[in-house]
Structures are given as structure tokens and as C-alpha cells.
């Protein structure tokens, strides 16, 4: 009886297939299951592409709407938020124009990549992540510190496009309209003062390799990342509509700017110079300062929009701790709430955390360091915690000063 069983879809006998799946009134073989799966997947991808295509062509978020959303997650940095909101808005208007107007006589609008400069923990990466969350667009973060010239140990520059492809399950059309955040771009600056006799494989050579990707051209990308191999099948990606947002601390660039602005003669520092030492020099940054730092003129030209992020003062740090939608204190309150514990922290306790963070000089990232120290013991002994956990300045001092 079993030998006479066959697939009700293709009619193949049980002896000619791997297995049969039996239902109430019939059977289906493994070959038909594979075919059906591929048909469903193809239809699903087509539907997904249509939805994404419609989302890009019907983009209607105005710059003020984008900035208003960023305000929920990023405290301060109004100038940077305004510039990014306008840049993203113009970028997607440009994509819409390409879909609507195919006539070659029309004016061609070029994309405007953005360069964010600011100290660590000021919100560069958070700005880029928040934009992606709001617009629901393909987004990838790539680290420039791992990039090296072709032929050397490290990653080729094409690997940054691989990450974007992987984020959209290798849907090329969707990936070609995404955003890439290139973090730590200052780490690939030209090392002119390098005393080493060896070649600088992660500096100027990487900048040269990035030029074509940033400008907009068809790049052959290895699907799994890593090095290119002759036998590996490459995926061609057009980077013309990919917006690049680069960020970096550019440690030491403030001195380059201050030397240009305040050309003090050799000798003692004047009182006027001392008073201006606390200025935020980044607001006066020019292309020549980036060039002196070690970026080649060609790559500076690929980032027409250069903006800065203000260093965080104590007042801003305190707001970051409690005000944003995903504020750090709100995160810990949620964690304790999952164990039915209500967390309350006094204003004086917050001030001590802010003071210690400000001294550390790590920006907003330093806040988590001290919060972890304060809450660690309570989380470890969570079953013995009271239903109401009050954290005051004495507890914070004990945890941070004497631990």
C-alpha cells in the first residue's frame, strides 16, 4: 500500500522522491514543496519591493517633522539636527524627481553627503540611527578603522556596501536608496608625521578608494564581505542614490582651527587668549582645517555639508539622563519594573552622576558607566529588593566614591 503512494501535485511515486508529506486527503513531495516555497518567496519579494518603491516615491516628511522626531531622542545639537533634516529631505526629493522625470533635458540634482564632527559621546551615531528609525529606510553603520588598501590585512572599502545589502536581505533596488553612516572617518586621515618607514595602508590609500563610492558609480560588491576572490560572484551596486553620513571626533583639529583664527606671536599667552580658550572652535571649521588634519581635498569635496556637534555641558548631560524617549534612567526603570520594582532617583543623586560623567570626558557614553556601578548590586540581589527602590545622593556617593 505504501509503495503505491504518490504526490498529488506532480504524480511522482514514493520510490522516485525523498519523502512525502501526508495531509487529510492527499500527499505532497519534497520537490513540490521546494517549488512552492520559491514561488511564494518570489511573490513576497516583488510585493516588498513595490511597497518600498512606493515609500520612496511618496516620501512626504518635511524637515521640521524630521527634526521634531530627532528632538525626542537627541538633546541639544539643534544646528546639526537642522542640517541633517534638510539633507535627508533633499536627498529623497532628488530620488522622487528621478522617478517622475526621465527627460535628459531636466536639471540633474547631485547628492549632498554629510560630515559630522564632534567629541565622543555627543550624539553623532545616535543622530544617524534615529533618522533611520523615523524614515524606515535601509541603514547600515560601517567602521572606517577596519578599512585598508586592497591587498593588505583588513577590509576593502566595498565591505561597507555589503553591510547595507545584508540589512535589506540583498534587495539591490532598496539598498541603492539607503543611508550609510561611516563612523570614525578621522581614523583614515593621512599620517604625514608618521615616523614609521612602513606604508600607511589605512590612511590616504583608503581615502582614494572611497572616492568612487562616495561620488556615485557602479561598484562590484562581494556578497559576504571580506576580500575579493576571482571565483566569487560580485553584486553590482549603483551608489548614486546612497546618502553617506560620516562622523568622527577629529581629535586635535580644534588646535588647528585656533592657530588659524588667533595667530598669537611667540611669547606669553595673553589674557584675551586665555578667555577664548573655552570657545567651541568647531563652529569655525573650514576645508583647509580638514586638509591640514589629514583628509585629502578630493574626499573633502565629496562631503559638501560639514556640521559640528557642541560639547556636552552638565545641564545637557542631565537632560540626556532623564528627558529623551529612551533616556537611560527610563531604561533602568523599565528593567526594574519587569521585576515589579518601582525605581525612584533623587535630583541630587542625578547631579552627582552628571558631575562624575563630566569629569570623565566621555560625553553621554560615560553616563551608563556610572549608572551600571550604582545599579549592579541591586540587580544582582533582585529577589531581595523592596517593591520601592529609592536612590539618593548618599547611596550614589557610596557606590561611586568608595567602591
C-alpha positions in Angstrom: 0.0 0.0 0.0 2.8 2.4 1.0 4.6 1.8 -2.3 1.6 3.0 -4.3 1.6 6.4 -2.5 2.3 9.3 -4.9 2.4 13.1 -4.8 -1.0 14.6 -5.7 0.7 17.7 -7.3 3.3 16.1 -9.7 2.1 12.5 -9.6 5.6 11.0 -8.8 5.7 7.7 -7.0 7.1 7.5 -3.4 10.1 5.5 -4.7 11.2 8.3 -7.0 11.3 11.1 -4.4 13.0 11.7 -1.0 9.8 12.0 1.2 6.1 12.6 1.1 4.1 14.9 3.5 0.6 13.4 4.0 -2.5 15.5 4.6 -6.1 14.6 5.2 -7.0 13.9 1.6 -3.6 13.8 -0.2 0.2 14.0 -0.2 2.9 16.4 -1.4 6.5 15.6 -2.2 9.7 17.4 -1.2 10.3 18.7 -4.8 6.9 20.3 -5.0 7.4 21.9 -1.5 10.6 23.5 -2.7 9.0 24.8 -5.9 6.0 26.2 -4.0 8.4 27.9 -1.5 10.4 29.6 -4.3 7.2 30.8 -5.9 5.9 32.3 -2.6 9.3 33.9 -1.8 9.5 35.5 -5.3 6.0 36.9 -4.9 6.7 38.2 -1.4 9.9 39.9 -2.6 8.1 41.5 -5.5 5.4 42.8 -3.1 8.0 44.1 -0.7 9.9 45.9 -3.5 6.6 47.5 -4.6 5.9 48.7 -1.1 9.5 50.1 -0.7 9.3 51.7 -4.1 6.0 53.4 -3.2 7.5 54.6 0.1 10.4 56.3 -1.6 8.4 57.8 -4.4 5.7 59.1 -1.9 8.1 60.5 0.6 6.4 63.4 2.3 8.2 64.1 5.5 9.2 67.8 5.8 12.4 68.9 7.5 10.6 70.2 10.6 8.9 66.8 11.0 12.2 65.0 10.8 13.8 67.4 13.4 10.8 67.2 15.7 11.3 63.4 15.8 15.1 63.8 16.4 14.3 66.1 19.3 12.7 63.1 21.1 15.9 61.1 21.1 18.8 63.7 20.8 19.1 66.5 23.4 20.5 69.8 22.1 22.6 69.9 18.8 19.9 71.9 17.1 22.2 73.1 14.3 23.3 69.5 13.4 19.7 68.2 13.5 18.5 71.0 11.3 21.3 70.4 8.7 20.7 66.6 8.7 16.9 67.0 8.4 17.3 69.2 5.3 20.0 67.0 3.8 17.8 63.8 4.1 14.7 65.7 2.8 16.5 67.0 -0.3 18.1 63.6 -0.9 14.7 61.9 -1.2 13.2 64.7 -3.2 16.0 64.1 -5.6 15.1 60.3 -5.8 11.5 61.2 -6.4 12.5 63.6 -9.2 14.4 60.8 -10.9 11.3 58.5 -10.9 9.0 61.2 -12.2 11.2 62.9 -14.8 13.1 60.7 -17.2 13.8 63.5 -19.7 17.6 64.1 -20.1 17.0 67.9 -20.5 15.9 68.3 -16.9 18.4 69.7 -14.4 20.3 66.9 -12.6 20.5 67.4 -8.8 23.6 66.0 -7.2 23.5 64.4 -3.7 25.0 66.1 -0.7 26.8 63.8 1.7 27.2 65.0 5.3 30.2 65.1 7.6 29.6 65.3 11.4 32.4 66.5 13.6 32.2 66.3 17.4 33.8 64.9 20.5 33.0 61.3 21.6 29.5 60.8 23.1 28.0 64.0 21.6 25.4 62.1 19.6 26.8 61.5 16.1 25.9 57.8 15.8 22.6 58.4 17.6 21.5 61.1 15.1 22.1 58.7 12.2 20.3 55.8 13.9 17.3 58.0 14.8 16.9 59.2 11.2 16.8 55.6 10.0 14.2 54.6 12.7 11.9 57.5 11.7 12.1 57.1 7.9 12.1 53.2 7.9 14.8 53.2 5.2 17.8 50.8 4.7 20.6 51.9 7.0 24.0 50.5 7.9 26.8 51.6 10.2 30.3 50.9 8.9 33.5 51.4 10.9 36.3 53.1 9.0 39.0 51.9 11.4 38.9 48.4 9.9 39.4 49.6 6.3 42.7 49.1 4.5 44.0 49.3 0.9 43.4 46.3 -1.3 45.9 43.6 -0.8 46.5 44.3 2.9 45.1 42.7 6.1 41.8 44.3 6.9 38.6 45.1 5.0 38.2 46.5 1.5 36.1 49.7 1.2 33.4 47.8 -0.7 32.6 45.9 2.6 30.6 49.0 3.8 28.2 48.4 0.9 27.9 44.7 1.9 26.6 45.7 5.3 23.9 47.8 3.6 23.0 44.9 1.3 22.7 42.5 4.2 20.4 44.9 6.1 17.8 44.6 3.3 18.3 40.8 2.6 20.2 41.5 -0.6 17.4 43.5 -2.3 19.6 45.6 -4.5 16.9 48.2 -5.6 16.1 49.0 -2.0 19.8 49.1 -0.9 20.6 51.6 -3.6 18.4 54.2 -1.9 19.7 53.7 1.6 21.9 55.6 4.1 25.4 54.5 5.2 26.9 56.0 8.4 30.6 55.9 8.1 31.9 56.1 11.7 35.4 57.1 12.8 36.3 58.6 9.4 39.0 60.7 11.1 41.0 57.5 11.7 41.7 57.2 7.9 43.4 60.6 7.8 46.8 60.9 6.2 49.5 60.3 8.7 52.1 62.8 7.5 54.0 62.9 10.8 54.3 59.1 11.0 57.9 58.2 11.7 57.4 54.6 10.6 59.2 53.5 7.4 56.3 51.1 6.6 53.4 52.0 4.2 50.4 53.8 5.6 47.8 51.2 4.4 44.8 52.6 6.4 45.2 56.3 5.5 45.4 58.1 2.2 45.0 54.9 0.2 41.7 54.2 1.8 40.5 57.8 1.2 41.4 57.4 -2.5 39.5 54.1 -2.7 36.4 55.7 -1.1 36.2 58.5 -3.7 34.2 56.5 -6.4 31.8 55.0 -3.8 31.0 58.4 -2.3 30.7 60.2 -5.7 28.2 57.7 -7.1 29.2 54.9 -9.5 28.6 51.2 -10.1 30.7 49.2 -7.6 31.2 45.4 -7.6 30.5 44.2 -4.0 31.4 40.8 -2.5 28.1 39.4 -1.2 29.6 38.0 2.0 32.1 40.8 2.6 35.8 40.1 3.0 38.3 40.1 0.3 37.5 39.8 -3.4 38.3 36.5 -5.0 38.4 35.6 -8.7 35.8 32.9 -8.2 33.4 34.9 -6.1 30.3 36.2 -7.7 30.1 40.0 -7.3 26.9 42.1 -6.9 27.0 45.4 -8.9 25.5 48.3 -6.8 25.0 51.9 -8.0 25.9 54.3 -5.2 24.5 57.3 -6.9 21.4 57.4 -4.6 23.1 56.2 -1.4 23.4 59.0 1.1 26.7 58.9 3.1 26.8 60.4 6.6 30.3 60.3 8.1 31.2 61.1 11.6 34.5 61.5 13.6 36.0 63.1 16.7 38.9 64.7 14.7 40.9 64.9 17.9 43.3 67.8 17.7 41.5 69.7 14.9 40.5 72.4 17.4 44.1 73.4 17.8 44.5 73.7 14.0 41.4 76.0 13.9 42.5 78.1 16.9 46.0 78.5 15.4 44.4 79.8 12.2 41.9 82.2 14.0 44.1 83.5 16.8 47.6 83.9 15.4 49.3 84.8 18.7 53.0 85.8 18.4 55.6 83.7 20.2 55.8 84.6 24.0 53.4 84.6 26.9 49.7 83.8 26.4 47.7 87.0 26.6 44.6 87.4 28.9 42.4 87.7 25.8 43.8 84.3 24.5 43.1 82.7 27.9 39.4 83.9 27.9 38.8 82.4 24.4 40.3 79.0 25.2 36.9 77.7 26.3 35.4 78.5 22.9 33.9 75.9 20.6 36.2 76.3 17.7 34.4 73.7 15.6 31.8 76.2 14.5 34.6 78.0 12.5 35.8 74.9 10.7 36.9 75.2 7.1 38.0 72.8 4.4 41.7 73.9 4.9 41.5 72.7 8.5 40.3 69.2 7.5 43.1 69.2 4.9 45.7 70.0 7.5 44.3 67.3 9.7 44.9 64.7 7.0 41.9 64.4 4.7 42.7 64.7 1.0 41.0 67.6 -0.9 39.1 65.1 -3.1 37.3 63.4 -0.1 36.6 66.8 1.5 34.8 67.8 -1.8 32.6 64.7 -1.5 31.2 66.0 1.7 29.7 69.4 0.8 27.8 69.6 4.1 30.1 69.8 7.1 28.5 70.4 10.5 29.7 70.2 14.1 28.2 68.9 17.4 28.7 71.0 20.5 30.5 69.5 23.5 28.1 68.5 26.3 27.8 70.6 29.4 26.5 69.4 32.8 23.0 70.8 32.1 22.8 68.9 28.8 24.1 65.7 30.4 21.4 65.8 33.0 18.7 66.3 30.3 20.1 63.3 28.4 19.8 61.2 31.6 16.1 61.8 32.0 14.4 63.5 29.1 14.7 61.5 25.8 12.2 58.9 24.8 14.8 56.2 25.5 16.6 58.0 28.4 19.0 56.0 30.5 17.0 56.4 33.7 13.8 55.3 31.9 15.6 52.2 30.7 16.6 51.2 34.2 13.1 52.0 35.5 11.8 49.6 32.8 14.3 46.9 33.8 13.3 47.1 37.4 9.6 47.3 36.5 9.8 43.9 34.8 10.6 42.5 38.3 7.7 44.6 39.8 10.1 47.1 41.4 9.5 50.8 41.2 12.7 52.8 40.8 13.0 56.4 42.1 16.1 58.5 41.9 16.5 61.9 43.5 17.6 65.1 41.7 20.7 65.4 44.0 21.7 61.8 43.0 21.4 62.7 39.3 23.7 65.8 39.8 26.4 63.6 41.3 26.2 61.2 38.3 26.4 64.2 35.9 29.4 65.7 37.8 31.4 62.4 37.6 30.5 61.9 33.9 31.6 65.5 33.1 35.0 64.9 34.8 35.4 61.6 32.8 35.1 63.4 29.5 33.3 60.6 27.5 30.2 62.6 26.8 26.8 60.8 27.1 28.5 57.4 27.0 30.0 58.0 30.4 26.6 58.2 32.0 26.0 54.4 31.5 29.3 53.6 33.1 28.3 55.2 36.4 24.7 54.0 36.3 25.9 50.4 35.9 28.1 50.8 39.0 25.1 52.2 41.0 22.5 49.6 40.0 24.7 46.5 39.7 24.3 45.2 43.3 20.5 45.8 43.3 20.1 43.8 40.0 22.3 41.0 41.3 20.2 40.7 44.5 16.9 41.5 42.7 14.8 38.9 44.6 15.6 40.7 47.9 14.8 44.2 46.7 11.9 46.2 48.1 9.0 47.0 45.9 10.1 50.6 46.0 13.8 51.3 45.4 14.9 54.9 46.3 18.3 56.0 45.2 19.5 59.2 46.9 22.8 61.1 47.0 24.2 59.1 49.9 23.8 55.8 48.0 25.3 57.3 44.9 28.3 58.7 46.8 28.9 55.4 48.5 28.7 53.5 45.1 30.9 55.9 43.1 33.4 57.2 45.6 34.0 54.2 47.8 33.5 51.2 45.6 
